[in-house]
Amino acid sequence: MRTRRTLINMAYAVGSSLLLLLLGLVTRKLLVYNFGTQISTASQVVTQLFNFFSIAEFGVGSVISYRLYEQIAAKNAEKISKYMSMYKWAYRAVGLAIALLALLGAAALPWIMPDVPLATGYTVYALNVVSTLCSYFLVTRRLMYTCTQQGYLCTRIDFCFNVLTSLAKIAVSLWFPNYVLYFSVAIVCNVCANLVIARRFRKDFPYVHDVKVSLQDFKDLGIFHDLRYYLVHRLSNTIYGSSDTIVTARMGGSVQTTLLGNYTNISTSATDLGNKIMDSFAAAIGNIVYDKSAAANDHDKQVFWGMDLFSYLFGSFVATAYFCLFQSFMAAWMGEDWLLPMGFVLVFCLNEYVGWNHRMLGSYRAVLGHFEQDQWFMVASATVNLALSFALFPRFDITGALIATVVAHCIMWAGRVVVVFRRYMQGSMGHYLRMQLLHLVTLAACLGGTWMLCEAVPIQGWLGLVPRAVIVCIVPNLLNLVVYGWGSDAAYLRQYAAGIWQKLRHKRSA
């Protein structure tokens, strides 16, 4: 059942995300060309500001979700209902807190965006307030779908409304060039999607009821203890994800912020696609951990190493694809005038590699809880990110801010390693570190070898992307196959893939 649901989640996620990625490229280009860099910058900066405000969530969703996995495995309907009710009321309180933070944060807009007109900045800001608050008051039912590996049901609904949103934005950009209307259509479609999910929730989970909860319930379950520590994680993750845009807007202006936004827009869409694939496994990881409710046995360790290798293979491919295709794609999509230096692209690829390479390890870390054990790594990550961003930007521009992000990301990764190998994979950290050194060597070979072959392609524009894409699909995967293809971790992945294939054949024949 886990395998089947993982496959369904992945299939729906990949199919929908690919189409939305293409629509996103169209809407981004129309936003920049039809509304200008100031509107684009205001949108980017305000979005990242609200990411900062989201620390008011205190990580309540993550804390309750890893407890919910435990109760779903035990099939305890009473506690599932209680956790979901607590989740709903917690998010209502979070929504009110974010509304207050939004009022206080409005004063910072002129300082962060000095070259954006105040009226423009505050209008985009007000629209984001409405959008964010609607999400916090309506989104809570999605948690149950995620924890039961039925996220594909939400993906179906989201896909329809996201396509509608993109088409409406394209129409507004071309025929009714009004940025207020442009951002408003996203709010309306998002609210409608959440209302449809809420209606379906009552049919899919009839045993989940609203129950009365009190402040004492939160205390008795120890959630405040977890939230106190998880707040550090939440803050650090927020700084990591938002600092580049805000630092660039403050120190580089709207043109550089828009340049950065073009690159991050592509990577965000691609990351969303990758996350949908990885998230299909994440819920299964939660179920594996809490079904055992103890340290990993031999089979569980085999699963871990197989998933970790999968993360590396995915991360090395993504980094190589960005390194070899990003500039060519950007030139064909936006034009030569919108390119950032190749040094920026290299650092960007390293940051993507760090994230994807430990993605599965991060999923294990998330479901294990005990957030106090790596809180100081998270503090160090946030502090280094901010300090280095402001120190390096004057000399290296956007690339300097991104270097700071890579360093902070590595510190965050180190903390996750400590927790996973202390609480679940005891005695295996040495092997993990040796494998990471080998991964770095093979990553360098993938980047260098693929780059040299791609540079030999003389064709420019969209036609030139086709042979380069073929090279990117073949070379890094072939190199990784030579290095890792016959090890025990790869054997597990082959066995897992063979089992999936057999199930698909059996289902087709039936």
N, C-alpha and C positions, 0 to 999 in steps of 0.2 A: 504493500500500500504506500509506504514512504517513497519507493522508487517511482511508482506510477504518478503520484502527486508531484514529485520533483520534476518529472518530465513534462507534465501538463503545465506547471508553473513556468518552466523554461520556454516551452513552445509559445505560449501566449505572450510572455514577456518579450521574447526576441522579435516575434512577428510585429507586435504593436510598436515596439521601440524603434525598429528600423524605419517604419513609415513616419513616426513622429520626428525622428532625427532629420529626415529629408524636409518635412514641413517646417521644422525649426530653422533650418538653414535659409529657407525662403523668407520666413518672418523676420529673422535677424537682419538679413540684408536690406529688406524693405524698411525696417526700423531705422537703421543707420542712414540710408540714403534719403528716405522721405521725411524723417523727423530731425535728423542732425545729431551731432555728437553730444550736445548738451542734454537732450532728452534721453539718449542712450546711457550717458553717464549717470543721470539722476536715477534711472531705473536700476542700474547695477548697484550703485551705492546704497540706495534705500533698501534693496533686497538684502544686502549684506548687513546693514544696520539691524534689520529685523531678525537676521540670524543671531546677532548679538543679544537682542531682546529675548530670544527664545531660551536663554539660560534660565529664565523664570520658570521654565518647565521642570528644572531641577533633575531631568532625567527620569521623571516619574514613569514615563512609558517603558523605558528599558528596565527599570527596577521591577515594575509590576509584570512585565512580559516574561522575565526569566523565572518569576514565581509561578506565572500562569502555565508555563511549560510543565512544571511539576504536577500541577493539579489536573491538567489535561491528560498526562500520562496515567494518573491515578483515577481518572474518570469521576472526579468529585464535583458533581454539578453544583452543589451548594457553595463550595468555595470559589468555583469559577464565576458564579453569579456575583458573589461578594467582591471578588477582584475587579470584575468588569464595572460594577457600580462605583467602587472606589476610584477606578480609572476615570469614569465619567465626571465625578464630582471634582477630582483633582484637576482635570483639564478645564473645568469651568473656572476654578480658582486661578489657574494659570492664565486663562484668557483675560481675566480682570487685571491681573498683575502686568501683563504685557500692554494692556491699554494704558495703565499708569506710566509704564516705562516709555511708551510711545509719546505721551504728553511731555515727559521730561526730556526725552531725546531730541525732540524737534528743535531745541535751542542749538544743537550742534551742527545742524545742516549748513549754515553759512560758513562755518570754519572748515568743514570737510570738503565742501564743493564751492570754493571761492569764485569760480568762473561760470557757475550755473545760476541763472536768474532765480531769485527767491520764489516768485510765483510758480515757476515751473517745478522747482524742488519740492515745495510744500504741497502742490497738487498731487504729484506722484506719490509723495509720502502719505497723504490722506487716503489715497486709493489702496495703498499697501496696508494701512491700518484696517480697513474694511476687509480686505482679502484674508489677512492673517487671523483676525478675530473669528471670521466665519469658519475657518479651518479648525480652530481649537474647540469651537462649540459643536462641530458636526462630525469630526473625524474619528471619534473614539471607537466606533464599532469595527473599524478595520483591524484592530488588534487581534480579535478572535480569528479572523480569516488568516492572518499571518501565522499565528501560533499553531493553527491546525493544518498548515500547508495547503490552504485553499485561496491563497492570494490571487490566483488566476481569475477568480470570480470578480474581484475588485478590478483587476487589470482589464477585463472585458468592458466593464462600465466606464472606467477611466479612459480607455482607448477611444470609445465613441465620443465622449465629451471633449477629449483633448484634440481629436481631429476637428470637431466642430469649432473649438476655440481657435485653432490655427487657421482654418478657412475663414472664420470671421475676421481675424486680424489681417489676413491678406486682403480681404475685401475692404476693410476700413483703410488700410494703407494706400490702396490703389484708387479708391473712389470717394472715401470720406476721410481725408487725412487730418484726423483729430485725435491727439494722443490720449485725451480723457476717454473717448469711446474705445480706443485701442486697448487700454488697460482694463476697462470696465467689462468687456466681453469675457475676459478670463475669470473675473469674479463671479459672474452669473453662471457660467458653465461649471465652475468648481462647486458652487452651492448645489446646483442641480445634481451633479454626480454623487455628492454625499447624501442627498435626500433619497436618491434611488437605492444606494447601498443600505441606508437605514431601513427602507421598506423591505428589502430582501433579507436583511439580518433576522427579522422576526420569523421568517419561514425556515431559514437554514439552521438557526439555533433556538428552537422553541423552549429548550430547557434553561436558557439563560434569562433570568428575570431581574428587574430592578429590585434591589433590596435596600433597606434602610442601613446607612452606615454613619458612623460618628467619628469624631477625632480620636477617640479611644481605640477604635478599630485599627486606625493607621499606626497608633503607638504599639498596640499589642502585636501586630505583625512585624514590627521592627523596621518598617519602611522608612521612618525618619532617620534611623541609623544609616541605612543604605543611601538615602538621598543626600545626607550630609557629605558623604564621601563622593557620591556620583556627581555632585555639583561641580567638583574640581574637574572631573572628566568632561563634563558638558561645556564648561567655560573654555577649557583648553582646546577642545574640538572646534568650538565656535571661532576662537581666535585664529586657529589654523586655517579654517575655511574662508574667513572673511577679511583677514588683515591685508592681503595683497591689493584688493580692490580699493579699500579705504585709504591705505597708505599712498597708492598711486593717484587717487583723486585729489588728495591733499597736497602731494608733493610734485605730481606730474601734470595735473590738469585734465580736462575733459578729453582731449585728443588721445593722450596716452592711455587713459582709462578705457576709451572705446577700442583702441588697438588690443589691449589686454582682454577686453570683453569678447572680441571676435574669436580669439583663441580659446578662451574658457567656455564660450558658448558651444563650440564644437566638442570640447572635451567633456563638458557637462552632459551633453546628449549621449556621447559614447559611453561615459561613465554610468549613466542611467541604464543603458543597454547592458553593460557588464554587470551592474549591480543586480539587475533582474535575474541574470543567469546565476550569480553567486548566491543571491537571496533564496533561490530555489533550494539550495543545499543547506542554508543557514538554519531553517526550522527543523530539518532532519537532524542537524548537529545537536540542537537543543533537546530533541527527543532522545537521541542516543545517550547524551550525558545524563539526563535525569531518569531514563529507564534503568540505568546502572546505579545511579546515586552513589558512586564511589570512584576511586581512581581507575584509569583505563586498564582494561585487560589486554591480552595479546591481540585479539581481533580489533578492539577499539584503537590500539596503537597503529595497527596496519591501516585502518581507515584514516587516522590522523595524518600519517606520512603520505598516503596517497592523495589526500586533499591538499596537503602542503605542496606537493609536487605539482598538482594541478594549478595551484595559485601561481607558482613560479612560471610554468609554461604559459599561462594566460598573461602574466605581467611582462615577461620578456617579449612576447609577441606584440602586446599593446605598445610598449616602449619603442620597439623597433619600427612599428608602423608609424607612430608619431614622428620619429626621428627622420624617417626616409620619405614620408608623404606630406607632412604638415605644411611645409613651405610651398610645395607645388600645388597642393589643394587650395591653400589660402590665396595664392596668386590667381588661380583660375576662378575662385569663388568671389573674392572681394577686389582683386586687382593688386598689382605690384606695390602700389603706394601704401598698402595696409599691412606690409610685412614687418615683423619684429626681427631682431638679429638672430642668427643661427645659434649663438651662445645661449639665448633665452630658450630656444627649442631644446637644446641639449639638457639644460637644467630642468626644464619642464618634463622631459622624458624620464629623467632620474626620479623625479617626484612621483610620476605615475607608476614607475616600477616599484618604488618602495611601498606604495599603497596596495597595488594589486598583488605583489609578492607575498604579503603577509595577510591577505584578505581572509583566508580561511582560519588562520590563527586568531585573527580578530574576532571571528564568529564564535570560536571556542571561548575566547576571553569574555565576550559579552554575556554568554549564558552561564558562566561560572560565578558571576557576582563578585563579592569581596573587593569592592572598589577601593577600599582603603589601602590595598597592598601595592598599588602603583600610582597613588595620588601624587606623590612627589615627582614622579616622572612627568606627569601631566602639568604640574606647576612649572617645572623646568622647561617643558616644551612651549608653553604659552609665553613665559618670560623671554626665552631666547628668540622666539618668533618676532615679538614686538620690538625688542631691543635691536636685533640684527637688521630688521626691515628698515628702521629709521636710520641706522648707521650706514648701511650699504647702498641705500637708494641714491643719495647724492652722487656717488661715484659710478654705480653700475645701472642706474635707472631701474626699470621693471625687473631686470635680471637679478639685481641685488636683493629685491624683496622676495623673489622666488627662491634664491639661495637660502635665505633665512627660513623659508617654509620647508625646504628639504631637510635642513638640520633639525628643525622642530619635529618633523614627521619621524625622523630616525629615533629621536628621544622617546617619542610616543610608542614606537614599535618596540623599543627595548623594554619599556614597562609592561607591555602585553606579553612579551616573552617570559618575563619574570613570573607573572601570575599563572600562565598556562603550565609552565614547567615546574612550578611549585605545587600546584593544586591538582593537576591532572596527569601530566606526562613526566612524573618524577624520574630523575636519573637519565634523562635523554637530552639535556641541553647541549652537552658537548657535541653530540651528533648533529643537532640542529645548526650549531654555529659552523661546523665544518661544511655542512651542505650549503650554507649561505655564502661561504667563501667560494665554493665551486660555482654556485649560481652567478656570482659577480664576474668570474672569468668567462663563463659561457655567454653571459649577457654582453660583455665587451666584444666577443667574437661575433655575436649576432648583429650588433649595431655596426661594427666596422665592416664585416663582410657584406652585409646587405646594402649598406650605404655605397660602397664602391661599385657594386653591380648596378644600383639604381642611377648613379651618376653617369654611367656609360650610356644611358638611354638619352638620345639627343632630342626627342620630341618634347615640346612644351604644351601647356594648356591641358584641357580635359583629356585629349587623346594620349598625352604623355603619362597620365595617371594610370592608365590601364596596364601597360607593361610593368610599371613600377609596382602596382598593386599585386600583380602576379608574382613578381620577385619577392615581395614582402611575405606573401602567403607561403612560399616554398622554402626560402633560404633559412630563416630563423627556426622554423619547425623542423627542417631537416637536420640542422646542427644540433638542436636539442634532442632529436631522436637518436643521433649518433652517440651523444654523451649519456643520456638517461634512459634510452629506450628499452634496455634489457635488465634494468635493476628491479629489485623487489617492489619498489613503490610503483613503478610503471606497470609491473605485472598485476598489481591490485587494480589499477585503472583499466587495464585491458580486460580483466575479469569482470569488473563492474560494467564496462561498456558491453561486453558479451552478454551479460545477464539482461541488460536493458534490451539488446537486440532480440534475444530469445523471447522476451515478454511481448515485444512489439509484433514479432512474427506469429506468436501464439494468438495474440488478440486479433490479428488480421485474418488468420485462418479460421478463427471461431466466428 
